[in-house]
Amino acid sequence: MPDAPSFRVDVVSDVVCPWCVIGYHQLAKAARDTGVELDIRWHPFELNPQMAERGENLRDHLASKYGTTLEGSIQARARLTEMGAALGFTFNYADDMRIYNTFRAHQLIDWAAEQGKGREMKQALFSAFFTRRENVSDIQVLAGAAAGIGLNRADALDMLQSQDRANHVRQKEQIWINQGVRGVPAMMFDQRHLVTGAQGVENYTRILLQLRDDRAA
C-alpha cells in the first residue's frame, strides 16, 4: 500500500483567535477524511500587538475594536462553543474573560517547534486561553504549558526572560504581513495557494483532494 501523500501547510495564526482554533481542527478533520498527511508549519500573527501587559476584558475589547454588541457577542460565543464541541475543542467563555498580547506565546511556539513540538505547543496554548482562560502573556503560565507537553520548564523560562527569540519572531511576523496577510487564520498550501479564514471541513477537503490530484497528474 503506498504511503499517504503529505502536503506542507503554512498556518499563520494567533493563540487568542477562535477562528484559528476552528480552522485548524476543520483542516485536521479534512486531512483525516481524505487520508493525507499534513506537514504544518506554524507562523506568528498578533491580533493585538499594542495591547498593554494587563490585557483587556474580551467582550469590551471586541466592542471597542469591532463594534460587537452584547447580543452579537452572546450569539458569537454560543456559535463558537457549538462548533468547537463538534470538532472536539472546548471553548469556555465567561463575562470576565480577558484577552492578552501574544508575542511571548509566539516565541514559545517557535522554540518548541525547534524541538519537534510546535503542534503540541500551539494546541496547549489554544486550550490554556480558550478552555482554562489563562493569561498567555504570563511567562509562568507559558513555562507551565511547555512543561505540560514534556519540555523543560526552566529552559522555557530562561528563553522567555532572555527574549533571545524576539527579533526572529518579529521577522517571521513581517514576512507574512509583507505577503498581504492582515487577518487570521491564513493558510498557504504547498507554498502556492493562500487561503484565509476558517473554510469549513468540506472546503478544506476539496483543497486537499485537488492538491492530491495535481500531484498525481
C-alpha positions, 0 to 999 in steps of 0.5 A: 500500500503506498504511503499517504501523500503529505502536503506542507501547510503554512498556518499563520495564526494567533493563540487568542483567535477562535477562528484559528482554533476552528480552522485548524481542527476543520483542516485536521478533520479534512486531512483525516477524511481524505487520508493525507498527511499534513506537514504544518508549519506554524507562523506568528500573527498578533491580533493585538500587538499594542495591547498593554501587559494587563490585557483587556476584558474580551467582550469590551475589547471586541466592542471597542475594536469591532463594534460587537454588541452584547447580543452579537457577542452572546450569539458569537460565543454560543456559535463558537462553543457549538462548533468547537464541541463538534470538532472536539475543542472546548471553548469556555467563555465567561463575562470576565474573560480577558484577552492578552498580547501574544508575542511571548506565546509566539516565541514559545511556539517557535522554540518548541517547534525547534524541538519537534513540538510546535503542534503540541505547543500551539494546541496547549496554548489554544486550550490554556486561553480558550478552555482554562482562560489563562493569561498567555502573556504570563511567562509562568503560565507559558513555562507551565504549558511547555512543561505540560507537553514534556519540555523543560520548564526552566529552559522555557523560562530562561528563553522567555526572560532572555527574549533571545527569540524576539527579533526572529519572531518579529521577522517571521511576523513581517514576512507574512504581513509583507505577503498581504496577510492582515487577518487570521487564520491564513493558510498557504498550501504547498507554498502556492495557494493562500487561503484565509479564514476558517473554510469549513471541513468540506472546503478544506477537503476539496483543497486537499483532494485537488492538491492530491490530484495535481500531484498525481497528474 
